[in-house]
């Protein structure tokens, strides 16, 4: 068991950088490294999923990033980083109240997380400043000749009440995601007809099923492949076909990268981490489109694993049954081509 722990890559739980063994601090951000082994649900243990959620957030794919974080919290509800990442996602979506709740949950789990505390205070201050500005505009502050003693008194009262509410809110500790109290909206009579406006009809929202965690076999394959930093950076998903043990990898390539080279490099890395003899198929995505699907010649990939200088045209030797069949017919950027039939991850 100790040998397996020593083989795992070490990741900084603050910035997700790979840290060489023997280092007590992260060379990128200076965070101290844990002295013991991985704990269940720690950032180092679930690094690939946290990194994937953060990548989706940076691309603006907020709904998908939320799904990944919520799936993590269903398995490990006390992971502070997943809660804080949900706060970042909510803040960037403009959902400030929801962001406050997630940040407070993260601080309940990890009270010493100063970056999370600073984000929380920044959002609270932003809300307080916005409310003060709205109150000032309502009272006519800044209009020449309209500043009266009554207006000044009302403005001072609003600012005092807002400051007290802000201080009370800063000390509030949440034990879980707050459901909140929904107040009944105030209905104002129509001044012309004297009748009440009709209440809006509630819109039926279809229930969205919660994302399911990966199967145990697929998660085991993901954990094995995450030992390679190159694979962990590109890996989107892994699935195992129970009929013949075939492993199907889905990778992410940046726009402009050669999909064949990306697939071949990943195949050479993967063959040393998967069960011997298991067939291997690689899929490469670029943005929202499928760029390439290919089978892997494991014998050739294993020969290239420790080769220093690869021969010209080596990706064509590693890959077989490539879709699309030639580079000229490869889908252009933004163009959607029909994908080959078969199971997908």
C-alpha positions, 0 to 999 in steps of 0.5 A: 500500500505504501508503494502505491501511495509513493507512486501517486503524483503530488499536487498542490491543493491550492494551485493544482501544480505538480510538486516534486517529492521531498518538497515541503512547499509548493514551488508555484504558490508557496503553500505547505504540502501535507506530510501524510498520505492522501485522505479520502476526498482531499484535493490531491485525491480528486485533482483530475475532477477539480482541474476539469471543473476549473477548466470548464469555469475558465472557458465560461461553461458554467453549467458543466463546471457546476455539475462536476463540483456538485457531483464531487460534493455528493461524494465528498461533502466536506471538500472545501475547494469544491465549495469555494469553486462553486462560489467562484462560478456563482460570482462570475455568473452574477449570482452574488447571494449564491456565491456568498453561501458557497464561500461561507460553506468553504470557510466553515470547513476550512476557516483559515482559507484567507483567499476565500475570506477575501472573496467573500468580503469583496462580494459583501462590500460590493453589494453594500456599495451598490445598495448605498448608491441606489439609496443615494440616487433615490434621495436625490443626492448630487442634484444641485439645490435638492439636498435638504435636512430631511434627505440627509437624515434619511440617507444617514438612517439608510447607511446605518441600517445597511452597515448593521446588516452587513456586520451581522451578515459577516458573523453568520455561519451557515451549516448547509446551503441556505434555502432562504425565506421567500417573502410574498411580493407586495402588490400595489393597486392600479391607481387608474382602475383601483383593481389589483393586477393579475398574478403571473402564472407560474411557469413549469420548469422541467426537472433536470436529472442530477449528474451521476458519478462515473462507474467504479471501473471507469473511475479506476481507469481515470485514477490510473491514467491521472498518474501521468501529468500529460494525460491528466491535463488532457483527459476528459473521460474514460470508459471500459467496454465489459465485452472485450475490456476495451478502454475508450479515452476522450481527450481535449485538444486546443484549437490549432493542435494536430489531433493525430499527434495529441492522440498518439502521444496520449496512447504512448503514455496510456499503454504503460498505465493500463492492463496489458493486452486491453484494446485501446481507442482514443477520441480527441475533442477540440472545443465543441466538436469531435476532431478524431477517433482512432484505434491504437496499435499497442505493440507499436505504442509500447515500443515508442514509450521509451524512445528518445527521438521518434521517427518521422510519421510516427503517429500514423504507425501508432494509430489505426482505423482513423476517423476522419480517414485523411487530413484533407477531410478533417472537419474544419474549425466550427464545422460539425461532421457525423461521428462514427458509430459506437459507444462514446465517453 
